[in-house]
Amino acid sequence: MSLPWKAHGDGTHVSPDAIVLPEERLSWPRTIGFGAQHVVAMFGATFLVPLITGFSPTATLFFSGLGTLLFLLLTGNRLPSYLGSSFAFIAPIAAALAGGDPEQPDLGRASFGILAIGVLMAIVGIIVTRFGTGWINALMPPVVMGAIVALIGFNLAPAVKNNWNATELSGWVALITIASVLLITVLFRGLIGRLSIVLGMVVGYIAAILMGEIDFSGVADAAWFGLPAFHAVGNPFADPTLWGLLPAFLPVVLVLIAENVGHVKSVGLMIDRDLDPVTGRALLADGLSTMLAGFGGGSGTTTYGENIGVMAATRVYSTAAYWVAGIIAILLSFSPKIGAVIFSVPAGVLAGVTVALYGLIGLIGVKIWIDNKVDFSKPINQFSAAVPLIVGIADFGLQIGSVVFNGIALGTIAAVLVYHVMRLLGRARGGEMDVADPVVTASTEMNAEAGADPRG
């Protein structure tokens, strides 16, 4: 059977005004090199999630690589993408593990939430394949979607503080790590600049070694080769309390939808193709990949912006490179030694890198507002963003029976309800609540009374 890629030109060069399309490839040595580059690009963020949550790095790598191959199959090799660990799962996983034994956390509880989200994502993918994405835009307009994505990032801020204060030297290690990330971002261009997170962690790790902050006993004892450290998913019929975890996980679906749809749009623009018809398949593939991860103890997956950056820099969009990347990730997952090295990263390094990463997740929500030109002179937009942000950042909680709603779940509900209820009431009174701006009006009146120029 012939492979699905045709050679691009002579297979060795890409002219400045050309791109390597998804159905094309360069020579196999070069394709393997580009695949390895995609592994490097995704590696830092992908292993950060299990490092933060306590999940197995090797199982996460395995399901990440397997999910990528499944994604390429289901999208017919039309959409280049790597499926790495989603940061949106960090907060609900922490909620699922709260109150348990910190030394031996019941990871199966969190895996049930990941599995449930995978099932829901797959259903959304089937619906989008049949009916398109219009209903998503109606349910979650940009102001709502941006607020939900933003509050998920900002909700994680307390975790950064805990790691920062873990030991006497953690704060210094964190400062060195975040300073390294910022300097590498500013001083280097191309791939090195794009890998500032993982390279900053390397610098912080070396600093932590010099300060005596790292215990290498686990690394020395780990074997070079072995099976990934899988664990079983929790059984909701044997433990009914698992159903109560779902509200904390449900908002993640909205983030995964936004990330997948954004990925399809971005790649389509870069290769000048309409890839919207593939959106449903992309969502279905991500859902199935997340389901597999939930079954076996891996982190939930999503399409990776880091790898979009690599494609933009290299102009190589060949899906062949992603097949190579997925296979490399699977092979790496069979080394317990790699997992032990990842787990040896100290709290200070985590604090330094997550102080930036969690903030960047929040800013993705802000970027959604900016890109879609959300008009915050309209009260309906003001309150649809303001209320859920405070609910999410303060991490409000509500328990009804065995069902637990954390700040992310309540903030998501608030974003959807505030927008749609205010819009419905505004229409009922004969308008859209978009003319008067009580926030700006109030500040203008106060400035005028103080003799200030209301224009600032």
C-alpha positions as CSV (number, residue, x, y, z in Angstrom):
1,M,0.0,0.0,0.0
2,S,1.4,3.4,-1.0
3,L,1.9,6.1,1.6
4,P,-0.5,9.1,1.5
5,W,2.2,11.7,0.9
6,K,3.8,12.9,-2.3
7,A,7.3,14.4,-2.3
8,H,7.5,18.2,-2.2
9,G,9.8,19.2,-5.0
10,D,13.1,17.4,-4.7
11,G,12.4,16.6,-1.1
12,T,15.2,18.6,0.3
13,H,14.4,22.3,-0.2
14,V,11.4,24.6,0.4
15,S,11.6,27.8,-1.6
16,P,11.0,31.1,0.4
17,D,7.6,31.6,-1.2
18,A,6.4,28.0,-0.9
19,I,5.0,25.8,1.9
20,V,5.0,22.0,2.4
21,L,1.3,21.1,2.4
22,P,-0.3,18.5,4.7
23,E,-0.4,15.9,1.9
24,E,3.3,16.5,1.0
25,R,6.5,15.5,2.7
26,L,10.2,16.2,2.4
27,S,12.8,13.4,2.3
28,W,12.3,10.9,5.2
29,P,15.5,12.0,7.1
30,R,14.2,15.6,7.0
31,T,10.7,14.5,7.9
32,I,12.0,12.6,10.9
33,G,14.0,15.7,11.9
34,F,10.8,17.9,11.7
35,G,8.9,15.3,13.7
36,A,11.6,15.3,16.4
37,Q,11.3,19.1,16.4
38,H,7.5,18.8,17.1
39,V,8.3,16.5,20.0
40,V,10.7,19.1,21.5
41,A,8.1,21.8,21.0
42,M,5.3,19.9,22.8
43,F,7.4,18.2,25.4
44,G,7.7,21.0,28.0
45,A,4.0,21.7,28.2
46,T,2.9,18.1,27.9
47,F,5.0,16.8,30.8
48,L,4.1,19.8,33.0
49,V,0.5,18.7,33.4
50,P,1.4,15.3,34.9
51,L,4.1,16.9,36.9
52,I,1.6,19.3,38.5
53,T,-1.3,16.8,38.9
54,G,0.6,13.7,40.0
55,F,-0.3,11.7,36.9
56,S,2.2,9.4,35.2
57,P,4.5,11.2,32.7
58,T,5.0,8.0,30.8
59,A,1.3,7.2,30.5
60,T,0.7,10.9,29.5
61,L,3.3,10.7,26.8
62,F,1.9,7.4,25.5
63,F,-1.7,8.6,25.2
64,S,-0.4,11.9,23.8
65,G,1.4,10.1,20.9
66,L,-1.5,7.6,20.4
67,G,-4.0,10.4,20.4
68,T,-2.0,12.3,17.8
69,L,-2.0,9.3,15.5
70,L,-5.7,8.8,16.0
71,F,-6.3,12.5,15.3
72,L,-4.4,12.3,12.0
73,L,-6.4,9.1,11.0
74,L,-9.8,10.6,11.7
75,T,-9.1,13.9,10.0
76,G,-7.9,12.1,6.9
77,N,-4.3,13.5,7.1
78,R,-5.8,16.9,6.2
79,L,-5.2,18.7,9.5
80,P,-1.6,18.8,10.9
81,S,-1.8,18.8,14.7
82,Y,-0.2,17.4,17.8
83,L,-2.4,16.5,20.8
84,G,-0.6,17.3,24.0
85,S,-1.8,17.6,27.6
86,S,-4.4,20.3,28.2
87,F,-3.8,22.7,31.0
88,A,-7.6,23.2,31.3
89,F,-7.8,19.9,33.3
90,I,-5.4,21.0,36.0
91,A,-7.9,22.7,38.3
92,P,-10.7,20.1,38.1
93,I,-8.1,17.3,38.7
94,A,-7.0,19.2,41.8
95,A,-10.6,19.5,42.9
96,A,-11.1,15.7,42.3
97,L,-8.1,14.8,44.5
98,A,-8.8,17.4,47.2
99,G,-9.2,15.8,50.7
100,G,-7.5,12.5,49.7
101,D,-4.1,11.1,50.8
102,P,-1.5,13.5,49.3
103,E,1.1,10.7,49.4
104,Q,-1.1,8.2,47.5
105,P,-3.8,10.2,45.7
106,D,-6.7,8.3,44.1
107,L,-5.9,9.3,40.5
108,G,-8.7,7.0,39.3
109,R,-11.2,9.7,40.5
110,A,-9.7,12.3,38.3
111,S,-9.4,9.9,35.4
112,F,-13.2,9.4,35.5
113,G,-13.7,13.1,35.0
114,I,-11.2,13.1,32.1
115,L,-13.1,10.1,30.5
116,A,-16.4,11.8,30.9
117,I,-15.1,14.9,29.2
118,G,-13.8,12.8,26.3
119,V,-17.2,11.2,25.9
120,L,-18.9,14.6,25.8
121,M,-16.3,16.0,23.4
122,A,-16.8,13.1,21.0
123,I,-20.6,13.8,21.1
124,V,-20.0,17.4,20.4
125,G,-17.8,16.4,17.4
126,I,-20.6,14.2,16.0
127,I,-23.1,17.1,16.4
128,V,-20.7,19.6,14.8
129,T,-20.1,17.2,11.9
130,R,-23.9,17.0,11.3
131,F,-25.0,20.6,12.1
132,G,-21.9,22.8,11.9
133,T,-20.5,25.2,14.5
134,G,-23.3,27.8,14.5
135,W,-24.9,26.5,17.7
136,I,-21.6,26.8,19.6
137,N,-21.3,30.5,18.6
138,A,-24.9,31.1,19.7
139,L,-24.5,29.4,23.1
140,M,-21.1,30.9,23.8
141,P,-20.4,34.2,22.0
142,P,-16.9,35.6,22.2
143,V,-17.5,37.5,25.5
144,V,-18.7,34.3,27.2
145,M,-16.0,32.1,25.7
146,G,-13.3,34.6,26.6
147,A,-14.5,34.9,30.2
148,I,-14.5,31.1,30.6
149,V,-11.0,30.6,29.2
150,A,-9.7,33.5,31.2
151,L,-11.1,32.3,34.6
152,I,-9.6,28.8,34.1
153,G,-6.1,30.3,33.9
154,F,-6.5,32.8,36.7
155,N,-8.2,30.2,39.0
156,L,-4.9,28.4,39.2
157,A,-3.0,31.3,40.8
158,P,-3.1,29.9,44.3
159,A,-1.3,26.8,43.2
160,V,1.6,29.0,42.0
161,K,1.9,30.6,45.4
162,N,1.9,27.2,47.2
163,N,4.8,26.0,45.0
164,W,6.6,29.3,45.4
165,N,6.6,28.9,49.2
166,A,7.2,25.1,49.3
167,T,10.7,25.5,50.8
168,E,13.1,28.2,51.9
169,L,14.8,28.2,48.5
170,S,11.8,27.6,46.3
171,G,11.2,31.3,45.8
172,W,14.8,31.9,44.6
173,V,14.6,28.9,42.2
174,A,11.3,30.2,40.9
175,L,12.8,33.7,40.3
176,I,15.7,32.2,38.4
177,T,13.3,30.1,36.3
178,I,10.9,32.9,35.3
179,A,13.8,35.3,34.6
180,S,15.4,32.7,32.3
181,V,12.0,32.2,30.5
182,L,11.7,35.9,29.9
183,L,15.3,36.5,28.8
184,I,15.3,33.5,26.4
185,T,12.0,34.8,24.9
186,V,13.5,38.3,24.4
187,L,17.1,37.4,23.4
188,F,16.5,34.5,21.0
189,R,14.4,34.1,17.8
190,G,13.1,31.2,15.9
191,L,12.8,27.8,17.6
192,I,14.9,28.6,20.6
193,G,12.7,31.6,21.4
194,R,9.6,29.5,21.0
195,L,11.0,26.9,23.5
196,S,11.6,29.5,26.2
197,I,9.4,27.6,28.7
198,V,11.2,24.3,28.5
199,L,14.6,25.9,28.3
200,G,13.8,28.2,31.2
201,M,12.9,25.1,33.2
202,V,16.3,23.5,32.3
203,V,18.0,26.6,33.7
204,G,15.9,26.5,36.8
205,Y,16.5,22.8,37.2
206,I,20.3,23.3,37.1
207,A,20.0,26.1,39.7
208,A,17.9,23.8,41.9
209,I,20.6,21.1,41.6
210,L,23.3,23.6,42.7
211,M,21.1,24.6,45.7
212,G,20.5,21.0,46.7
213,E,16.8,21.1,46.0
214,I,16.5,17.9,44.0
215,D,16.3,14.3,45.1
216,F,17.8,12.0,42.5
217,S,17.1,8.7,44.3
218,G,14.0,8.0,42.2
219,V,15.9,8.6,38.9
220,A,18.8,6.3,39.9
221,D,16.4,3.5,40.8
222,A,14.2,3.8,37.6
223,A,14.8,1.4,34.7
224,W,15.7,2.6,31.3
225,F,13.0,0.5,29.6
226,G,9.6,-0.6,30.9
227,L,5.8,-0.2,30.4
228,P,4.2,3.2,30.9
229,A,2.8,3.6,34.4
230,F,-0.9,3.1,33.6
231,H,-3.7,3.3,36.2
232,A,-7.3,2.3,36.1
233,V,-10.3,4.8,35.8
234,G,-12.6,5.0,38.8
235,N,-15.9,3.1,38.7
236,P,-18.8,5.4,39.2
237,F,-21.2,2.5,39.9
238,A,-19.0,1.3,42.8
239,D,-18.3,4.8,44.0
240,P,-21.3,7.1,43.3
241,T,-19.5,10.1,44.6
242,L,-17.6,10.2,41.3
243,W,-20.7,11.6,39.6
244,G,-20.4,14.6,41.9
245,L,-17.0,15.5,40.3
246,L,-18.4,16.2,36.9
247,P,-19.6,19.8,37.3
248,A,-15.9,20.7,38.0
249,F,-14.8,19.1,34.8
250,L,-17.6,20.2,32.4
251,P,-16.2,23.7,31.7
252,V,-13.2,22.1,30.2
253,V,-15.3,21.0,27.3
254,L,-15.8,24.7,26.3
255,V,-12.1,25.3,26.4
256,L,-11.3,22.3,24.3
257,I,-13.9,23.3,21.8
258,A,-12.4,26.8,21.6
259,E,-8.9,25.4,21.2
260,N,-9.8,22.9,18.5
261,V,-11.9,25.4,16.5
262,G,-9.1,27.9,16.8
263,H,-6.6,25.4,15.7
264,V,-8.6,24.5,12.6
265,K,-9.0,28.2,11.7
266,S,-5.3,29.0,12.2
267,V,-4.0,26.2,10.1
268,G,-6.6,26.9,7.4
269,L,-5.4,30.5,7.2
270,M,-1.7,29.5,7.1
271,I,-2.2,27.1,4.2
272,D,-5.0,29.1,2.5
273,R,-7.6,26.4,2.7
274,D,-11.1,26.2,4.2
275,L,-10.7,23.5,6.8
276,D,-14.0,24.2,8.5
277,P,-15.6,21.0,7.2
278,V,-12.9,19.1,9.3
279,T,-13.9,20.8,12.6
280,G,-16.3,18.1,13.6
281,R,-13.8,15.3,13.0
282,A,-11.1,17.3,14.9
283,L,-13.5,17.6,17.9
284,L,-14.4,13.9,17.7
285,A,-10.8,12.8,17.5
286,D,-9.8,14.9,20.5
287,G,-12.7,13.5,22.4
288,L,-11.7,9.9,21.6
289,S,-8.1,10.7,22.5
290,T,-9.2,12.1,25.8
291,M,-11.4,9.1,26.4
292,L,-8.4,6.7,25.9
293,A,-6.3,8.8,28.3
294,G,-9.1,8.7,30.9
295,F,-9.3,4.9,30.6
296,G,-5.5,4.3,31.1
297,G,-4.3,7.1,33.3
298,G,-3.1,9.8,30.9
299,S,-3.8,13.5,30.9
300,G,-6.7,14.9,28.8
301,T,-5.5,16.1,25.4
302,T,-5.9,19.1,23.1
303,T,-4.5,20.6,19.9
304,Y,-1.2,22.4,20.6
305,G,-0.4,26.0,19.7
306,E,3.3,25.3,20.3
307,N,3.4,23.2,17.2
308,I,1.5,25.7,15.2
309,G,4.4,28.1,16.0
310,V,6.9,25.5,14.7
311,M,4.9,25.1,11.4
312,A,4.7,28.9,11.0
313,A,8.4,29.2,11.5
314,T,9.4,26.3,9.2
315,R,6.5,26.5,6.6
316,V,6.3,22.7,6.8
317,Y,2.7,21.5,7.4
318,S,3.3,17.9,6.4
319,T,1.2,15.5,8.5
320,A,4.0,13.0,7.9
321,A,6.1,14.9,10.5
322,Y,3.3,14.5,13.0
323,W,3.1,10.8,12.4
324,V,6.8,10.7,13.3
325,A,6.2,12.9,16.3
326,G,3.5,10.6,17.6
327,I,5.6,7.5,17.2
328,I,8.6,9.1,18.9
329,A,6.3,10.1,21.9
330,I,5.0,6.6,22.2
331,L,8.6,5.2,22.2
332,L,9.7,7.7,24.8
333,S,6.8,6.6,27.0
334,F,8.5,3.2,27.4
335,S,11.3,4.7,29.5
336,P,10.5,4.9,33.3
337,K,13.8,6.8,33.6
338,I,12.4,9.7,31.7
339,G,9.3,9.7,33.9
340,A,11.5,9.7,37.0
341,V,13.5,12.7,35.7
342,I,10.3,14.6,35.1
343,F,9.0,13.9,38.6
344,S,12.3,15.1,40.1
345,V,11.5,18.7,39.0
346,P,11.2,20.7,42.3
347,A,8.4,23.0,43.3
348,G,10.4,26.1,42.7
349,V,10.9,25.4,39.1
350,L,7.2,24.6,38.7
351,A,6.3,27.9,40.4
352,G,8.6,29.9,38.1
353,V,7.2,28.4,34.9
354,T,3.5,28.3,36.0
355,V,3.5,31.9,37.1
356,A,3.8,32.7,33.4
357,L,1.9,29.7,32.0
358,Y,-1.3,30.2,34.1
359,G,-1.2,33.9,33.3
360,L,-0.9,33.1,29.6
361,I,-3.9,30.8,29.8
362,G,-5.9,33.6,31.2
363,L,-4.7,36.0,28.5
364,I,-5.9,33.6,25.8
365,G,-9.4,34.5,27.0
366,V,-8.5,38.2,26.8
367,K,-7.2,37.6,23.3
368,I,-10.5,36.0,22.3
369,W,-12.2,39.3,23.3
370,I,-9.7,41.4,21.4
371,D,-9.7,39.2,18.2
372,N,-13.5,39.3,18.1
373,K,-13.7,43.0,19.0
374,V,-15.9,42.5,22.0
375,D,-17.4,45.9,22.8
376,F,-17.1,46.5,26.6
377,S,-19.0,49.7,26.4
378,K,-22.1,47.5,26.5
379,P,-23.3,46.5,30.0
380,I,-24.3,43.0,28.9
381,N,-20.6,42.4,27.9
382,Q,-19.3,44.1,31.0
383,F,-21.3,41.9,33.4
384,S,-20.9,38.7,31.4
385,A,-17.2,39.0,31.8
386,A,-16.9,40.7,35.3
387,V,-19.1,38.3,37.3
388,P,-17.7,35.0,36.1
389,L,-14.1,36.3,36.5
390,I,-14.5,37.1,40.1
391,V,-16.4,33.9,40.8
392,G,-13.6,31.9,39.1
393,I,-10.6,33.8,40.6
394,A,-12.0,33.7,44.1
395,D,-12.8,30.0,43.6
396,F,-16.3,30.1,44.9
397,G,-17.7,26.7,45.9
398,L,-21.2,25.2,46.2
399,Q,-22.1,21.6,47.1
400,I,-25.5,20.1,46.5
401,G,-25.6,16.6,47.9
402,S,-22.6,14.8,46.5
403,V,-22.3,17.2,43.6
404,V,-19.5,19.8,44.0
405,F,-19.3,23.0,42.0
406,N,-15.9,24.7,42.1
407,G,-15.1,28.2,41.0
408,I,-14.5,27.2,37.4
409,A,-17.9,25.4,37.2
410,L,-19.8,28.3,38.9
411,G,-17.9,30.9,36.8
412,T,-18.8,29.1,33.6
413,I,-22.5,28.8,34.6
414,A,-22.4,32.5,35.5
415,A,-20.9,33.5,32.2
416,V,-23.6,31.7,30.2
417,L,-26.5,32.7,32.4
418,V,-25.6,36.3,32.8
419,Y,-25.2,36.8,29.1
420,H,-28.3,35.0,28.0
421,V,-30.6,36.2,30.8
422,M,-29.6,39.9,30.4
423,R,-30.0,39.6,26.6
424,L,-33.4,38.0,27.0
425,L,-34.6,40.7,29.5
426,G,-33.1,43.5,27.3
427,R,-35.0,42.3,24.3
428,A,-38.2,42.0,26.5
429,R,-37.9,45.7,27.4
430,G,-37.3,46.7,23.7
431,G,-33.6,46.9,23.5
432,E,-30.3,45.0,23.8
433,M,-28.9,46.9,26.8
434,D,-26.1,48.2,24.5
435,V,-26.7,51.9,24.5
436,A,-26.1,53.1,28.1
437,D,-22.8,52.3,29.8
438,P,-23.3,52.6,33.6
439,V,-19.7,51.9,34.4
440,V,-18.3,54.6,32.1
441,T,-21.1,57.0,32.9
442,A,-20.5,56.7,36.6
443,S,-16.7,57.3,36.3
444,T,-17.3,60.2,33.9
445,E,-19.7,61.9,36.4
446,M,-17.2,61.5,39.3
447,N,-14.4,62.9,37.2
448,A,-16.6,65.9,36.2
449,E,-17.5,66.6,39.8
450,A,-13.8,66.5,40.7
451,G,-13.0,69.0,37.9
452,A,-11.1,66.4,35.8
453,D,-11.2,66.0,32.1
454,P,-13.6,63.1,31.5
455,R,-11.6,62.0,28.5
456,G,-8.7,61.1,30.8
